[in-house]
Structure formats: C-alpha cells, structure tokens
Amino acid sequence: MLMSSENAATLVYGPNSFRIVRPGHFVNCAVSGVPIPLEDLLYWSVDRQEPYASAELATRRALDAL
C-alpha cells in the first residue's frame, strides 16, 4: 500500500530530474500530502526540495511564497 512509510522514497530534486537518496515507491506531495508514485512524479521545486502532485498545487505553493 502506498501509505506505508516503509515505501516512501527520499529524493534530491534537480532542475531536470531527481536523484533517489533512499529507495521507495512514492513521495508525499508537499501541499496535499497525497502519495505520488515515483513513476508519476512530474512537478517539484528545486529551491524548496518539495514534490507536488499536480501543476496546480506547484503553482499554488509558488504563489503562497510571494
């Protein structure tokens, strides 16, 4: 099950890709908390080192910082 913390990955987010520091099957969205399977991870912040479940959530987080 995706909710198990045993399967959570730790990543380092770069401008074009991410590097897996601790293997796992998913990361949790920094805004919504929903698990994101690594194969579906498309949005993240390099500056904040945070993953996002959608472009909308990534944009919301960026606008909150203004």
N, C-alpha and C positions, 0 to 999 in steps of 0.2 A: 504494500500500500504506500502511496506517495507521502502520506503524512508522517511516516516514521522518520524520526531524526537520524536513525542509523543510515538512511539512504540519502541524506542531504549532502550535497557537494559544497566545497569551498572553492571559489574561483577568484582569479585576479583578472579584472576587466581591462582590455586594451582598446585602442581606437577601432580595430577591425576584427578582433577576435578575443576570446578569453582563454586563460590557461587554468587547467584544473590543478589545484593545490591539494585538495583532499577529494578522492573519488566519491561519487554518489550519483544518484539518478535524477536529482532535481535541485533547484534553489527556490527559496521563497521570495515572492515579489515584495519589494521594499515598501510599497504603498498599500497593497491589498492583503498581503500575507498569504495569498494563494500559492500553492506549489507550482513551479514551472518546470516541466521535464527539460533536461538539457538539450534534447534534440529540437525543442520548440522555442528555445531562448533566442530572441531576436533583438531585444531592447535592453540597454543598460547605460549607466553613467560611468565614464572613466574617472571623472573628478570625484564623484561620491562613492565609487566602487559599489554600486547598487544595481540589482536586476529589476526589471519591470515586466509585468505580464502583457502589456499592450502599449502601443504608441500613445494612446490617450493617457494612460497612467504615467508614462515617462514625461509627457508634456505637462501634466498637472503638477508633478513634482518639481519640474524646472520652473514653472510659473510661481509656485509657492516660495521659491528661493528669491524672487525679485523683491 
